[in-house]
């Protein structure tokens, strides 16, 4: 995958969203003159296995329940590790499915899996090939948290959002970073949209390339955002190991609430997740 | 632009007047190869697009639609304005019409019809869509209940299958009635076909996506309905478009059992199971119709036995032998009832047929049945189903009680269950049920409901009636009617109501065989002649009755076939008067004394009765 698509160094420091809307896919152009990199695969999950099976327990742990205050976001779902919320589909994909069902006091169920305690890495390329769910109130995300969250707490630990999507706008994703002084609604963020397509109809590859002095955000290897320390309104906290999180939230401050008409169940389908480090 | 529009507007009113004829005058385009029709996407931007016409639907207000140059979306030159009439508007009941082109357009490059709309109040447009060309409307597609509010919003109607729309003339149509009886106004602007690319997750469905299972038999036809195509809008919300059958291709899993034509009409041909499914383009439609066919239907070969109860002793609910009382419905379709009724004839006899009977409510609340004087309830039933135990058939009668309405604490009911050997399969079974068996049915003056249930899903029903077959009583159960004539106008011979002529002998020995007794009936002394041949009455004194007009008497007999009464004056001069027998209950007669001529009315002294049977007499008196 990487060798097919020679990424070149970005020249235009500021690419506006509306400009970006016009370009998608792996088509190097004047704005995509990226320096060649020699990425070496160090960790991945291709999600091969039998239909209904849980993802590899050596790689994935679960967040269960409703978290504190809806995981800090007024989210409505109860996260479980049941196969109906998270399991392999037998065709090489992982499914995280949000359902409208009464469960332990919540009106919805879903799942949130993470590599916390199992895998973490500082810097590198983190990519996942994903087809999102859709519908008002659906909030799928591929993201990372600093492993030191247990000791320094959020947002000091840092957060890198590789992909977030609001289900009522299934043609737009956001890539963001959160840290001290730039968290929650003040995160450093940029949207990337498809002018005549949607992220819930086909698989797209979402990636970040994380270096000591910058984080680049990609959709299908198109670079749509670069964040450097100078872009932040606070401390650069991205020099320590991070772990991965995949989840589908329902409701919450970021996305708003689902409506009676929101179709359920809704599934985020993940073809693979691959993490690289740059070889010297 | 303005000039063109003015012309168009004049033209379209004329068109509206003849809208119903217009489609028939147009050349059909169905059979033509698409010769590359124009793909102009515009319907109404700042006015009618090229070649667009308008026709109001029949029954709608013809002037409901006009072009508005004041209220427009985004300050454009003009919008479409629709004035929905109030309820009862003499000009029409609703606003509705179609916008169509003379030359078809190729819309296959688009994926949606879009427009901006607002209304003078929050409202819901009943139907809006495209594909109505006032003719075949082959590829009509529409939204039901489009929600409008007072701000401009953009609306999207996805094209269910653009590849079909290579020669489409129906650009837009709508139909909207008053909201809660009140009219209002809505505006539509920037109407055009677009290629959005942001529609997805198309899910077509038949039968609204349900998997329906029906029992069927040969020659039945079933129309596949509930044809929709659901799309995910750019908002992530789903929207269902109602579409015609022409978007679908239908398939039967077993054409020996049932076939389905292009219009979605299923015809049952044989026994077995067939599943009808459909596709829209290459997409499998949700929903299916599973037909479990018994093949040739099993029906009674002969009609039910003809009832023999006399009509005057019957209250009939359903029978060709009697006049039937009105029944509101033979199937109330109560919740959870699966029964389907049909009315058939067997050898000329009308029969009710129930299928899928779990229970069925039969109601006659509008005119309740008073079966107080009835003794039995009769039904003839026939079933092809197994009747061996534990199969059963249940009959429930419900009376609404003195308050004559459902509930109120005075309703009574009782259910009886019938099993083999009373029940038999494929035979007419006549149930003659004594009403006394419905022991919980303490009232039957306001019978309002009949419920049939049990384990025989196929039931043929005939001759449903109440009747009275009790033998006539041999003694009166009630006293003779109490006389109402003024004592001053009466000369009484035998009555508890008046002072009688003293000294009268009611059993003079004239050699008769009749046995005479006097018996109290409900406390009222009554004269009884048992085994009458003849019987005299000797008055205590001779009476001048010439001032009186009538002889009154009450009589009762269950078994007499001949009875005469004689008035007698000395001579003897006597004249007979025949009384109608037997009676049903007490009969009161006032016989003009002139009928006894030539008896001397100034000097009467005897009565005589002759005939046969057992006679009860009372209130024998002369009156003015």
Interface residues (C-beta under 8 A of the other chain):
Chain A: X134 X135 X136 X138 X167 X168 X169 X170 X171 X194 X195 X196 X197 X198 X200 X201 X259 X261 X262 X263
Chain B: X195 X196 X197 X198 X200 X201 X232 X234 X235 X236 X237 X238
